[in-house]
């Protein structure tokens, strides 16, 4: 079993949030669906898996879950880093900022450990997240890992 599965599960069992960062096409969703979900289910946890935050907003009906997994997560933690790196003060459009802010507001309702899957395509962007991000945009403590193929 993938070593990352055990790292994530250890954090979840300790009631901690986890963020997994990796590039597009690296297999993050496959990993979640074929390794992480089965492992957590086998451990007896009820898992709420949402392919994106909009799916959570539209479909979550206060079901009881022990852990949540959110694919296609976004953070503003590295916003200044990305703006500086790409020399683009408009790196995030105002419309996208509003959308992500709405997502973060919805995630405030979650009171169980969560796993967030984040796409960053460049190694320095992933490193920045993994080495520096210690809490979510809404203040929950989070442990970050890099996803490797």
LUMKOL-783206 format. One record per atom (N, C-alpha, C): x, y, z; atom name; residue in one letter. Coordinates in nm, 3 decimals, decimal comma. Example, Ala and Ser with C-alpha at 12.3 -4.5 7.8 and 13.67 -1.06 7.14 Angstrom:
+---------+---------+---------+-------+------+
:      px :      py :      pz : nuvex : kedo :
+---------+---------+---------+-------+------+
:   1,319 :  -0,569 :   0,780 :     N :    a :
:   1,230 :  -0,450 :   0,780 :    CA :    a :
:   1,320 :  -0,330 :   0,780 :     C :    a :
:   1,285 :  -0,225 :   0,708 :     N :    s :
:   1,367 :  -0,106 :   0,714 :    CA :    s :
:   1,290 :   0,003 :   0,787 :     C :    s :
+---------+---------+---------+-------+------+
***
This chain:
+---------+---------+---------+-------+------+
:      px :      py :      pz : nuvex : kedo :
+---------+---------+---------+-------+------+
:   0,086 :  -0,119 :   0,000 :     N :    x :
:   0,000 :   0,000 :   0,000 :    CA :    x :
:   0,089 :   0,124 :   0,000 :     C :    x :
:   0,049 :   0,222 :  -0,071 :     N :    x :
:   0,120 :   0,348 :  -0,085 :    CA :    x :
:   0,151 :   0,409 :   0,052 :     C :    x :
:   0,276 :   0,450 :   0,071 :     N :    x :
:   0,319 :   0,513 :   0,196 :    CA :    x :
:   0,237 :   0,639 :   0,226 :     C :    x :
:   0,198 :   0,711 :   0,123 :     N :    x :
:   0,119 :   0,833 :   0,142 :    CA :    x :
:  -0,017 :   0,801 :   0,203 :     C :    x :
:  -0,076 :   0,689 :   0,168 :     N :    x :
:  -0,204 :   0,649 :   0,227 :    CA :    x :
:  -0,191 :   0,643 :   0,378 :     C :    x :
:  -0,084 :   0,584 :   0,427 :     N :    x :
:  -0,063 :   0,570 :   0,571 :    CA :    x :
:  -0,039 :   0,705 :   0,638 :     C :    x :
:   0,035 :   0,793 :   0,572 :     N :    x :
:   0,058 :   0,927 :   0,628 :    CA :    x :
:  -0,074 :   1,004 :   0,641 :     C :    x :
:  -0,155 :   0,996 :   0,536 :     N :    x :
:  -0,284 :   1,065 :   0,539 :    CA :    x :
:  -0,373 :   1,004 :   0,646 :     C :    x :
:  -0,382 :   0,872 :   0,648 :     N :    x :
:  -0,468 :   0,803 :   0,746 :    CA :    x :
:  -0,424 :   0,834 :   0,889 :     C :    x :
:  -0,294 :   0,835 :   0,915 :     N :    x :
:  -0,246 :   0,868 :   1,050 :    CA :    x :
:  -0,296 :   1,005 :   1,093 :     C :    x :
:  -0,292 :   1,102 :   1,003 :     N :    x :
:  -0,340 :   1,237 :   1,035 :    CA :    x :
:  -0,491 :   1,238 :   1,056 :     C :    x :
:  -0,563 :   1,171 :   0,969 :     N :    x :
:  -0,709 :   1,165 :   0,979 :    CA :    x :
:  -0,749 :   1,100 :   1,112 :     C :    x :
:  -0,682 :   0,990 :   1,150 :     N :    x :
:  -0,713 :   0,922 :   1,276 :    CA :    x :
:  -0,687 :   1,012 :   1,396 :     C :    x :
:  -0,597 :   1,110 :   1,379 :     N :    x :
:  -0,568 :   1,206 :   1,486 :    CA :    x :
:  -0,654 :   1,332 :   1,473 :     C :    x :
:  -0,754 :   1,325 :   1,386 :     N :    x :
:  -0,850 :   1,435 :   1,367 :    CA :    x :
:  -0,787 :   1,558 :   1,301 :     C :    x :
:  -0,685 :   1,537 :   1,218 :     N :    x :
:  -0,616 :   1,647 :   1,151 :    CA :    x :
:  -0,658 :   1,655 :   1,004 :     C :    x :
:  -0,661 :   1,776 :   0,951 :     N :    x :
:  -0,682 :   1,796 :   0,809 :    CA :    x :
:  -0,551 :   1,772 :   0,734 :     C :    x :
:  -0,563 :   1,731 :   0,607 :     N :    x :
:  -0,448 :   1,700 :   0,523 :    CA :    x :
:  -0,469 :   1,765 :   0,387 :     C :    x :
:  -0,361 :   1,817 :   0,332 :     N :    x :
:  -0,362 :   1,869 :   0,196 :    CA :    x :
:  -0,258 :   1,792 :   0,116 :     C :    x :
:  -0,296 :   1,746 :  -0,003 :     N :    x :
:  -0,205 :   1,675 :  -0,092 :    CA :    x :
:  -0,193 :   1,757 :  -0,219 :     C :    x :
:  -0,069 :   1,797 :  -0,251 :     N :    x :
:  -0,045 :   1,883 :  -0,367 :    CA :    x :
:   0,036 :   1,808 :  -0,472 :     C :    x :
:  -0,007 :   1,821 :  -0,597 :     N :    x :
:   0,065 :   1,758 :  -0,707 :    CA :    x :
:   0,018 :   1,814 :  -0,839 :     C :    x :
:   0,091 :   1,781 :  -0,945 :     N :    x :
:   0,059 :   1,838 :  -1,076 :    CA :    x :
:  -0,059 :   1,772 :  -1,145 :     C :    x :
:  -0,114 :   1,842 :  -1,242 :     N :    x :
:  -0,219 :   1,790 :  -1,328 :    CA :    x :
:  -0,170 :   1,662 :  -1,395 :     C :    x :
:  -0,258 :   1,563 :  -1,399 :     N :    x :
:  -0,226 :   1,439 :  -1,469 :    CA :    x :
:  -0,134 :   1,345 :  -1,393 :     C :    x :
:  -0,107 :   1,374 :  -1,268 :     N :    x :
:  -0,013 :   1,290 :  -1,192 :    CA :    x :
:  -0,079 :   1,169 :  -1,128 :     C :    x :
:  -0,213 :   1,164 :  -1,131 :     N :    x :
:  -0,282 :   1,050 :  -1,073 :    CA :    x :
:  -0,341 :   1,073 :  -0,936 :     C :    x :
:  -0,356 :   1,197 :  -0,897 :     N :    x :
:  -0,410 :   1,228 :  -0,764 :    CA :    x :
:  -0,551 :   1,172 :  -0,746 :     C :    x :
:  -0,637 :   1,195 :  -0,843 :     N :    x :
:  -0,775 :   1,146 :  -0,832 :    CA :    x :
:  -0,778 :   0,994 :  -0,834 :     C :    x :
:  -0,699 :   0,933 :  -0,918 :     N :    x :
:  -0,690 :   0,787 :  -0,922 :    CA :    x :
:  -0,646 :   0,734 :  -0,785 :     C :    x :
:  -0,545 :   0,797 :  -0,727 :     N :    x :
:  -0,496 :   0,760 :  -0,595 :    CA :    x :
:  -0,608 :   0,767 :  -0,491 :     C :    x :
:  -0,683 :   0,876 :  -0,493 :     N :    x :
:  -0,793 :   0,892 :  -0,398 :    CA :    x :
:  -0,896 :   0,781 :  -0,417 :     C :    x :
:  -0,939 :   0,760 :  -0,540 :     N :    x :
:  -1,047 :   0,665 :  -0,567 :    CA :    x :
:  -1,006 :   0,519 :  -0,552 :     C :    x :
:  -0,879 :   0,486 :  -0,581 :     N :    x :
:  -0,838 :   0,346 :  -0,584 :    CA :    x :
:  -0,748 :   0,303 :  -0,469 :     C :    x :
:  -0,694 :   0,398 :  -0,394 :     N :    x :
:  -0,609 :   0,362 :  -0,282 :    CA :    x :
:  -0,659 :   0,421 :  -0,150 :     C :    x :
:  -0,676 :   0,552 :  -0,146 :     N :    x :
:  -0,712 :   0,617 :  -0,020 :    CA :    x :
:  -0,853 :   0,581 :   0,026 :     C :    x :
:  -0,952 :   0,596 :  -0,062 :     N :    x :
:  -1,090 :   0,563 :  -0,025 :    CA :    x :
:  -1,106 :   0,418 :   0,023 :     C :    x :
:  -1,056 :   0,320 :  -0,052 :     N :    x :
:  -1,070 :   0,182 :  -0,004 :    CA :    x :
:  -1,001 :   0,160 :   0,131 :     C :    x :
:  -0,886 :   0,221 :   0,150 :     N :    x :
:  -0,814 :   0,204 :   0,277 :    CA :    x :
:  -0,895 :   0,261 :   0,393 :     C :    x :
:  -0,946 :   0,383 :   0,377 :     N :    x :
:  -1,025 :   0,445 :   0,484 :    CA :    x :
:  -1,155 :   0,369 :   0,509 :     C :    x :
:  -1,219 :   0,323 :   0,402 :     N :    x :
:  -1,341 :   0,242 :   0,419 :    CA :    x :
:  -1,311 :   0,112 :   0,493 :     C :    x :
:  -1,201 :   0,047 :   0,456 :     N :    x :
:  -1,163 :  -0,079 :   0,522 :    CA :    x :
:  -1,132 :  -0,056 :   0,670 :     C :    x :
:  -1,085 :   0,064 :   0,702 :     N :    x :
:  -1,056 :   0,100 :   0,841 :    CA :    x :
:  -1,185 :   0,131 :   0,918 :     C :    x :
:  -1,299 :   0,125 :   0,849 :     N :    x :
:  -1,427 :   0,147 :   0,915 :    CA :    x :
:  -1,475 :   0,290 :   0,918 :     C :    x :
:  -1,411 :   0,376 :   0,839 :     N :    x :
:  -1,453 :   0,517 :   0,836 :    CA :    x :
:  -1,555 :   0,541 :   0,727 :     C :    x :
:  -1,656 :   0,621 :   0,758 :     N :    x :
:  -1,749 :   0,668 :   0,658 :    CA :    x :
:  -1,687 :   0,788 :   0,589 :     C :    x :
:  -1,671 :   0,779 :   0,457 :     N :    x :
:  -1,600 :   0,882 :   0,382 :    CA :    x :
:  -1,696 :   0,956 :   0,290 :     C :    x :
:  -1,697 :   1,087 :   0,300 :     N :    x :
:  -1,769 :   1,172 :   0,206 :    CA :    x :
:  -1,670 :   1,222 :   0,103 :     C :    x :
:  -1,680 :   1,171 :  -0,020 :     N :    x :
:  -1,588 :   1,209 :  -0,126 :    CA :    x :
:  -1,660 :   1,299 :  -0,225 :     C :    x :
:  -1,604 :   1,417 :  -0,246 :     N :    x :
:  -1,662 :   1,515 :  -0,338 :    CA :    x :
:  -1,556 :   1,551 :  -0,442 :     C :    x :
:  -1,593 :   1,538 :  -0,569 :     N :    x :
:  -1,498 :   1,562 :  -0,678 :    CA :    x :
:  -1,462 :   1,709 :  -0,692 :     C :    x :
:  -1,542 :   1,796 :  -0,633 :     N :    x :
:  -1,511 :   1,939 :  -0,626 :    CA :    x :
:  -1,600 :   2,001 :  -0,519 :     C :    x :
:  -1,571 :   2,123 :  -0,483 :     N :    x :
:  -1,644 :   2,188 :  -0,374 :    CA :    x :
:  -1,787 :   2,219 :  -0,416 :     C :    x :
:  -1,810 :   2,252 :  -0,542 :     N :    x :
:  -1,947 :   2,277 :  -0,587 :    CA :    x :
:  -2,034 :   2,153 :  -0,568 :     C :    x :
:  -1,981 :   2,035 :  -0,593 :     N :    x :
:  -2,055 :   1,911 :  -0,570 :    CA :    x :
:  -2,095 :   1,899 :  -0,422 :     C :    x :
:  -2,003 :   1,935 :  -0,333 :     N :    x :
:  -2,033 :   1,935 :  -0,190 :    CA :    x :
:  -2,146 :   2,033 :  -0,158 :     C :    x :
:  -2,136 :   2,154 :  -0,210 :     N :    x :
:  -2,237 :   2,257 :  -0,183 :    CA :    x :
:  -2,374 :   2,211 :  -0,232 :     C :    x :
:  -2,379 :   2,151 :  -0,349 :     N :    x :
:  -2,507 :   2,109 :  -0,408 :    CA :    x :
:  -2,564 :   1,982 :  -0,347 :     C :    x :
:  -2,479 :   1,890 :  -0,302 :     N :    x :
:  -2,527 :   1,757 :  -0,267 :    CA :    x :
:  -2,516 :   1,718 :  -0,121 :     C :    x :
:  -2,439 :   1,790 :  -0,042 :     N :    x :
:  -2,422 :   1,749 :   0,098 :    CA :    x :
:  -2,549 :   1,779 :   0,177 :     C :    x :
:  -2,603 :   1,677 :   0,239 :     N :    x :
:  -2,730 :   1,690 :   0,312 :    CA :    x :
:  -2,714 :   1,653 :   0,459 :     C :    x :
:  -2,603 :   1,690 :   0,519 :     N :    x :
:  -2,575 :   1,661 :   0,660 :    CA :    x :
:  -2,565 :   1,513 :   0,690 :     C :    x :
:  -2,527 :   1,432 :   0,591 :     N :    x :
:  -2,500 :   1,293 :   0,617 :    CA :    x :
:  -2,385 :   1,283 :   0,716 :     C :    x :
:  -2,383 :   1,171 :   0,790 :     N :    x :
:  -2,273 :   1,152 :   0,884 :    CA :    x :
:  -2,155 :   1,089 :   0,811 :     C :    x :
:  -2,044 :   1,159 :   0,813 :     N :    x :
:  -1,919 :   1,106 :   0,762 :    CA :    x :
:  -1,813 :   1,123 :   0,870 :     C :    x :
:  -1,718 :   1,032 :   0,872 :     N :    x :
:  -1,606 :   1,043 :   0,966 :    CA :    x :
:  -1,494 :   1,128 :   0,910 :     C :    x :
:  -1,486 :   1,132 :   0,778 :     N :    x :
:  -1,383 :   1,209 :   0,709 :    CA :    x :
:  -1,438 :   1,255 :   0,574 :     C :    x :
:  -1,391 :   1,370 :   0,530 :     N :    x :
:  -1,429 :   1,424 :   0,400 :    CA :    x :
:  -1,305 :   1,429 :   0,311 :     C :    x :
:  -1,326 :   1,406 :   0,183 :     N :    x :
:  -1,220 :   1,424 :   0,083 :    CA :    x :
:  -1,274 :   1,518 :  -0,023 :     C :    x :
:  -1,197 :   1,623 :  -0,049 :     N :    x :
:  -1,235 :   1,723 :  -0,149 :    CA :    x :
:  -1,129 :   1,729 :  -0,258 :     C :    x :
:  -1,166 :   1,683 :  -0,376 :     N :    x :
:  -1,078 :   1,693 :  -0,492 :    CA :    x :
:  -1,096 :   1,833 :  -0,552 :     C :    x :
:  -1,001 :   1,874 :  -0,632 :     N :    x :
:  -1,007 :   2,005 :  -0,698 :    CA :    x :
:  -1,022 :   2,119 :  -0,598 :     C :    x :
:  -0,948 :   2,111 :  -0,491 :     N :    x :
:  -0,946 :   2,216 :  -0,388 :    CA :    x :
:  -0,862 :   2,334 :  -0,437 :     C :    x :
:  -0,887 :   2,451 :  -0,380 :     N :    x :
:  -0,807 :   2,570 :  -0,411 :    CA :    x :
:  -0,781 :   2,647 :  -0,283 :     C :    x :
:  -0,665 :   2,709 :  -0,277 :     N :    x :
:  -0,627 :   2,792 :  -0,163 :    CA :    x :
:  -0,572 :   2,924 :  -0,212 :     C :    x :
:  -0,581 :   3,024 :  -0,126 :     N :    x :
:  -0,516 :   3,153 :  -0,154 :    CA :    x :
:  -0,385 :   3,165 :  -0,076 :     C :    x :
:  -0,346 :   3,060 :  -0,004 :     N :    x :
:  -0,226 :   3,066 :   0,078 :    CA :    x :
:  -0,106 :   3,114 :  -0,003 :     C :    x :
:  -0,092 :   3,062 :  -0,124 :     N :    x :
:   0,025 :   3,093 :  -0,207 :    CA :    x :
:  -0,003 :   3,202 :  -0,311 :     C :    x :
:  -0,109 :   3,276 :  -0,290 :     N :    x :
:  -0,149 :   3,377 :  -0,388 :    CA :    x :
:  -0,036 :   3,479 :  -0,415 :     C :    x :
:   0,021 :   3,536 :  -0,309 :     N :    x :
:   0,129 :   3,634 :  -0,328 :    CA :    x :
:   0,250 :   3,571 :  -0,396 :     C :    x :
:   0,281 :   3,448 :  -0,359 :     N :    x :
:   0,391 :   3,375 :  -0,421 :    CA :    x :
:   0,368 :   3,361 :  -0,571 :     C :    x :
:   0,247 :   3,321 :  -0,610 :     N :    x :
:   0,216 :   3,301 :  -0,752 :    CA :    x :
:   0,212 :   3,434 :  -0,829 :     C :    x :
:   0,156 :   3,537 :  -0,768 :     N :    x :
:   0,153 :   3,670 :  -0,832 :    CA :    x :
:   0,295 :   3,718 :  -0,860 :     C :    x :
:   0,382 :   3,702 :  -0,759 :     N :    x :
:   0,521 :   3,745 :  -0,776 :    CA :    x :
:   0,592 :   3,659 :  -0,880 :     C :    x :
:   0,573 :   3,527 :  -0,871 :     N :    x :
:   0,641 :   3,436 :  -0,963 :    CA :    x :
:   0,605 :   3,466 :  -1,109 :     C :    x :
:   0,478 :   3,486 :  -1,135 :     N :    x :
:   0,432 :   3,508 :  -1,272 :    CA :    x :
:   0,421 :   3,656 :  -1,308 :     C :    x :
:   0,461 :   3,741 :  -1,214 :     N :    x :
:   0,458 :   3,885 :  -1,236 :    CA :    x :
:   0,323 :   3,929 :  -1,293 :     C :    x :
:   0,218 :   3,880 :  -1,226 :     N :    x :
:   0,082 :   3,905 :  -1,275 :    CA :    x :
:  -0,011 :   3,937 :  -1,158 :     C :    x :
:  -0,036 :   4,066 :  -1,133 :     N :    x :
:  -0,124 :   4,102 :  -1,022 :    CA :    x :
:  -0,267 :   4,053 :  -1,040 :     C :    x :
:  -0,305 :   4,016 :  -1,161 :     N :    x :
:  -0,439 :   3,965 :  -1,190 :    CA :    x :
:  -0,435 :   3,813 :  -1,204 :     C :    x :
:  -0,341 :   3,746 :  -1,137 :     N :    x :
:  -0,325 :   3,601 :  -1,151 :    CA :    x :
:  -0,457 :   3,529 :  -1,128 :     C :    x :
:  -0,531 :   3,572 :  -1,027 :     N :    x :
:  -0,667 :   3,521 :  -1,003 :    CA :    x :
:  -0,766 :   3,629 :  -1,045 :     C :    x :
:  -0,862 :   3,595 :  -1,128 :     N :    x :
:  -0,964 :   3,691 :  -1,167 :    CA :    x :
:  -1,055 :   3,719 :  -1,048 :     C :    x :
:  -1,121 :   3,831 :  -1,050 :     N :    x :
:  -1,215 :   3,865 :  -0,942 :    CA :    x :
:  -1,326 :   3,760 :  -0,932 :     C :    x :
:  -1,372 :   3,711 :  -1,046 :     N :    x :
:  -1,476 :   3,608 :  -1,047 :    CA :    x :
:  -1,427 :   3,480 :  -0,979 :     C :    x :
:  -1,302 :   3,441 :  -1,007 :     N :    x :
:  -1,247 :   3,321 :  -0,944 :    CA :    x :
:  -1,228 :   3,342 :  -0,794 :     C :    x :
:  -1,183 :   3,458 :  -0,755 :     N :    x :
:  -1,167 :   3,490 :  -0,612 :    CA :    x :
:  -1,301 :   3,476 :  -0,540 :     C :    x :
:  -1,407 :   3,525 :  -0,600 :     N :    x :
:  -1,540 :   3,514 :  -0,540 :    CA :    x :
:  -1,584 :   3,368 :  -0,530 :     C :    x :
:  -1,558 :   3,291 :  -0,633 :     N :    x :
:  -1,595 :   3,150 :  -0,634 :    CA :    x :
:  -1,522 :   3,073 :  -0,523 :     C :    x :
:  -1,391 :   3,093 :  -0,514 :     N :    x :
:  -1,312 :   3,022 :  -0,413 :    CA :    x :
:  -1,351 :   3,068 :  -0,273 :     C :    x :
:  -1,380 :   3,195 :  -0,257 :     N :    x :
:  -1,425 :   3,246 :  -0,127 :    CA :    x :
:  -1,556 :   3,178 :  -0,087 :     C :    x :
:  -1,645 :   3,156 :  -0,184 :     N :    x :
:  -1,770 :   3,084 :  -0,157 :    CA :    x :
:  -1,740 :   2,941 :  -0,112 :     C :    x :
:  -1,646 :   2,875 :  -0,180 :     N :    x :
:  -1,608 :   2,739 :  -0,143 :    CA :    x :
:  -1,557 :   2,735 :   0,000 :     C :    x :
:  -1,470 :   2,828 :   0,033 :     N :    x :
:  -1,413 :   2,829 :   0,168 :    CA :    x :
:  -1,522 :   2,851 :   0,273 :     C :    x :
:  -1,619 :   2,936 :   0,242 :     N :    x :
:  -1,731 :   2,955 :   0,334 :    CA :    x :
:  -1,808 :   2,826 :   0,357 :     C :    x :
:  -1,829 :   2,750 :   0,251 :     N :    x :
:  -1,899 :   2,622 :   0,264 :    CA :    x :
:  -1,818 :   2,523 :   0,346 :     C :    x :
:  -1,687 :   2,526 :   0,332 :     N :    x :
:  -1,603 :   2,432 :   0,404 :    CA :    x :
:  -1,597 :   2,461 :   0,554 :     C :    x :
:  -1,636 :   2,582 :   0,594 :     N :    x :
:  -1,645 :   2,614 :   0,736 :    CA :    x :
:  -1,744 :   2,523 :   0,809 :     C :    x :
:  -1,842 :   2,470 :   0,735 :     N :    x :
:  -1,943 :   2,382 :   0,794 :    CA :    x :
:  -1,889 :   2,244 :   0,831 :     C :    x :
:  -1,775 :   2,207 :   0,774 :     N :    x :
:  -1,721 :   2,073 :   0,794 :    CA :    x :
:  -1,650 :   2,069 :   0,929 :     C :    x :
:  -1,695 :   1,977 :   1,014 :     N :    x :
:  -1,634 :   1,967 :   1,147 :    CA :    x :
:  -1,570 :   1,831 :   1,170 :     C :    x :
:  -1,528 :   1,768 :   1,063 :     N :    x :
:  -1,458 :   1,640 :   1,067 :    CA :    x :
:  -1,327 :   1,655 :   0,991 :     C :    x :
:  -1,233 :   1,564 :   1,015 :     N :    x :
:  -1,107 :   1,573 :   0,940 :    CA :    x :
:  -1,134 :   1,566 :   0,789 :     C :    x :
:  -1,054 :   1,641 :   0,716 :     N :    x :
:  -1,073 :   1,649 :   0,572 :    CA :    x :
:  -0,940 :   1,633 :   0,500 :     C :    x :
:  -0,949 :   1,580 :   0,378 :     N :    x :
:  -0,834 :   1,567 :   0,290 :    CA :    x :
:  -0,864 :   1,654 :   0,168 :     C :    x :
:  -0,773 :   1,746 :   0,140 :     N :    x :
:  -0,789 :   1,839 :   0,029 :    CA :    x :
:  -0,686 :   1,806 :  -0,079 :     C :    x :
:  -0,733 :   1,793 :  -0,203 :     N :    x :
:  -0,645 :   1,761 :  -0,315 :    CA :    x :
:  -0,626 :   1,888 :  -0,398 :     C :    x :
:  -0,502 :   1,934 :  -0,404 :     N :    x :
:  -0,468 :   2,061 :  -0,467 :    CA :    x :
:  -0,377 :   2,038 :  -0,588 :     C :    x :
:  -0,408 :   2,106 :  -0,696 :     N :    x :
:  -0,322 :   2,100 :  -0,814 :    CA :    x :
:  -0,230 :   2,222 :  -0,818 :     C :    x :
:  -0,103 :   2,194 :  -0,823 :     N :    x :
:   0,000 :   2,292 :  -0,854 :    CA :    x :
:   0,094 :   2,219 :  -0,948 :     C :    x :
:   0,131 :   2,284 :  -1,058 :     N :    x :
:   0,203 :   2,214 :  -1,164 :    CA :    x :
:   0,353 :   2,226 :  -1,161 :     C :    x :
:   0,404 :   2,322 :  -1,091 :     N :    x :
:   0,550 :   2,341 :  -1,088 :    CA :    x :
:   0,604 :   2,298 :  -0,952 :     C :    x :
:   0,724 :   2,240 :  -0,955 :     N :    x :
:   0,785 :   2,188 :  -0,831 :    CA :    x :
:   0,800 :   2,296 :  -0,724 :     C :    x :
:   0,840 :   2,418 :  -0,764 :     N :    x :
:   0,857 :   2,523 :  -0,663 :    CA :    x :
:   0,723 :   2,563 :  -0,600 :     C :    x :
:   0,615 :   2,555 :  -0,677 :     N :    x :
:   0,482 :   2,586 :  -0,624 :    CA :    x :
:   0,438 :   2,480 :  -0,523 :     C :    x :
:   0,462 :   2,355 :  -0,556 :     N :    x :
:   0,429 :   2,245 :  -0,465 :    CA :    x :
:   0,513 :   2,256 :  -0,339 :     C :    x :
:   0,644 :   2,279 :  -0,354 :     N :    x :
:   0,733 :   2,292 :  -0,238 :    CA :    x :
:   0,688 :   2,406 :  -0,147 :     C :    x :
:   0,649 :   2,517 :  -0,207 :     N :    x :
:   0,606 :   2,632 :  -0,127 :    CA :    x :
:   0,487 :   2,593 :  -0,038 :     C :    x :
:   0,390 :   2,524 :  -0,096 :     N :    x :
:   0,273 :   2,480 :  -0,019 :    CA :    x :
:   0,315 :   2,382 :   0,090 :     C :    x :
:   0,387 :   2,278 :   0,051 :     N :    x :
:   0,420 :   2,169 :   0,145 :    CA :    x :
:   0,506 :   2,221 :   0,260 :     C :    x :
:   0,598 :   2,308 :   0,233 :     N :    x :
:   0,690 :   2,356 :   0,338 :    CA :    x :
:   0,632 :   2,467 :   0,424 :     C :    x :
:   0,534 :   2,540 :   0,374 :     N :    x :
:   0,491 :   2,661 :   0,444 :    CA :    x :
:   0,346 :   2,663 :   0,494 :     C :    x :
:   0,259 :   2,591 :   0,429 :     N :    x :
:   0,117 :   2,600 :   0,465 :    CA :    x :
:   0,090 :   2,516 :   0,590 :     C :    x :
:   0,046 :   2,581 :   0,695 :     N :    x :
:   0,019 :   2,514 :   0,822 :    CA :    x :
:  -0,128 :   2,522 :   0,861 :     C :    x :
:  -0,205 :   2,605 :   0,792 :     N :    x :
:  -0,348 :   2,612 :   0,817 :    CA :    x :
:  -0,422 :   2,649 :   0,690 :     C :    x :
:  -0,550 :   2,611 :   0,686 :     N :    x :
:  -0,635 :   2,642 :   0,572 :    CA :    x :
:  -0,667 :   2,790 :   0,570 :     C :    x :
:  -0,728 :   2,833 :   0,464 :     N :    x :
:  -0,767 :   2,974 :   0,451 :    CA :    x :
:  -0,866 :   3,016 :   0,559 :     C :    x :
:  -0,938 :   2,921 :   0,617 :     N :    x :
:  -1,038 :   2,952 :   0,721 :    CA :    x :
:  -0,988 :   2,917 :   0,861 :     C :    x :
:  -0,858 :   2,883 :   0,873 :     N :    x :
:  -0,797 :   2,871 :   1,004 :    CA :    x :
:  -0,782 :   2,732 :   1,064 :     C :    x :
:  -0,817 :   2,627 :   0,992 :     N :    x :
:  -0,798 :   2,491 :   1,043 :    CA :    x :
:  -0,653 :   2,449 :   1,022 :     C :    x :
:  -0,598 :   2,380 :   1,119 :     N :    x :
:  -0,462 :   2,329 :   1,107 :    CA :    x :
:  -0,459 :   2,222 :   0,998 :     C :    x :
:  -0,355 :   2,224 :   0,915 :     N :    x :
:  -0,346 :   2,128 :   0,804 :    CA :    x :
:  -0,202 :   2,080 :   0,790 :     C :    x :
:  -0,187 :   1,952 :   0,759 :     N :    x :
:  -0,057 :   1,893 :   0,728 :    CA :    x :
:  -0,053 :   1,869 :   0,578 :     C :    x :
:   0,057 :   1,910 :   0,514 :     N :    x :
:   0,066 :   1,905 :   0,368 :    CA :    x :
:   0,168 :   1,801 :   0,322 :     C :    x :
:   0,133 :   1,733 :   0,215 :     N :    x :
:   0,221 :   1,634 :   0,153 :    CA :    x :
:   0,226 :   1,658 :   0,002 :     C :    x :
:   0,339 :   1,621 :  -0,057 :     N :    x :
:   0,353 :   1,625 :  -0,202 :    CA :    x :
:   0,307 :   1,491 :  -0,258 :     C :    x :
:   0,236 :   1,498 :  -0,370 :     N :    x :
:   0,194 :   1,376 :  -0,438 :    CA :    x :
:   0,296 :   1,342 :  -0,544 :     C :    x :
:   0,344 :   1,217 :  -0,541 :     N :    x :
:   0,436 :   1,165 :  -0,643 :    CA :    x :
:   0,366 :   1,058 :  -0,723 :     C :    x :
:   0,395 :   1,048 :  -0,850 :     N :    x :
:   0,339 :   0,941 :  -0,935 :    CA :    x :
:   0,384 :   0,807 :  -0,882 :     C :    x :
+---------+---------+---------+-------+------+
***
